Structure formats: C-alpha cells, structure tokens
C-alpha cells in the first residue's frame, strides 16, 4: 500500500488501517543501555499522517541546579510506498536519536517504566 502524502484527502484511510494493524505491534530497539526491548510505533504513525517533522528535545541538570533544555534537529518523516515499512523506518530513526541523546548524559536518564 503506498504511503499517503500530507494533504491528500485520502491520507488518513491507509494510515488509519495500518495503524490499527500495527498499534499492538512494536519495534525492537538496539539501545545499548539495555537488552532488546520493544517500543511503540505511535509517533511514526502520527508523523506520517500529518507530515509533521518530529522535534527531539532533551534536558539536563547542571551544577547549581540549573536546568538546560535543548532542541535538536527536526526529523522529517521518511515516506515510502509501503506504509508498514515507512512506520518501521521512522520508528527506528526516532529510537536511534533517543539512544544518541541518552548516551550523551546516561547518568541523568530516568525511565519511568521498568523495561530493563
């Protein structure tokens, strides 16, 4: 199934169908901080449906209690003809960026869920 383009009036139909199929499907990540785990594909589904780039952001504490918030380079959705593969590729890209951000300051990473 071809990936719909942003602005296409029929765009929501294939993505909605694919998202129903993949909502309970998750993608493996290679986070080196943990054993193989599974993450949600929701962010990729939303980005593909809207055409909006994902804006990664990170924050950290510095000496004296100062908080720093940094916005990273936007990740433009990867659009290909196969919607399922587009969702998988985008999810992998987001997870790779997450891994990169965690590895900059791993001592400040706090994951609320006990996944590892």
N, C-alpha and C positions, 0 to 999 in steps of 0.2 A: 504494500500500500504506500503510495507516495506521501511524503511529508507535506502537509499543507503549508502555504506561505502565509505570513502575517497579513491580515487584511482580507483574506479570502473568506467570503461569507460561509463557505462550507468547511472552514478550517476547524471548527470545534467538533464536527462529527467524527472524523477519523481519529483525532487525538482523544476525544472522549471515549470512543470504543477501545482504543489501545490502552488508555489509562485504566479503564475497568479491568482489562486483561492483566495489566502489569501492576495494579495497585498493591496487590498482595505479593508481587514479585519484588525481590530486592536484588541489588547488585553487590558483588563481592568487592571489597576494597583491599588494598595492599598496604594499609597503614603499618609502617614498620614499628610503631609503638605498641602494636597488639597483634594477636593471632588473627587469622582470616575471619572477618565479620561481615555482616550484611547491612546495607544501608538503603534507605528509601529512594525511590525514583521520582517522588512528587515534584521536587524542584525542577527537574528536567521537563516534566510534563507541562508545568506552568510556563516555563521559559519558551518552550516550543509553541504552546497555544497562543501566547501573547506576542512573541517575537522580541520580548524584552531581554536585554542582557542581565546577567547576574553580577551583582557588585559585591565581591568579597570584602569583608572588613574584619579587622582584628583589634583587640585592645589588650593592654598590659599595664601592670603596675610598675612604677619606677621608685627609686629611693625617695623617702619623704612622703610617700603616699600619693604621689602624682599619678594620674591615670592618663594614658595616651590612647587615642582612637585613630586608627589609620585605615583609609580606604584603599584597596588595591585596584589593579587594572580590571575593568569590566570583562566578563567572559561572555562573548557573543554566542548565542545558540548555534550549535553545529546542525545544519539542516541537510538531510539526505533523503532519498526517495523512500527508504524503508523506515517507517516511524518507530518501530521497536528498536532498530539499531541506532537511530538518532537519539532515542531516550537513553539507551545504554552508553553511547559515546559521551553524551553530555553529563550523565551521572559520573562516569569515570573522570571527566575533566574537573568536575566540582570536588570530587574526593581527592584528586591529586593536589588541587590548590589547598584544600583543608589540611592535608598531610604536610605540605610545604609550610603553611602558617604555624602548625603545631610544632614542627621541628625547629623553628626559629627560637621559641621560648617554651620548651616542653615542661619546664617546672611550673609554668603558670597555666597549663592546660587543666581544666576541670570538666569532666564528662559526668553529667547528672545520672545517666543510666549506667548500670553495672554490666556493660557489654564485654569488658575484659578486666 
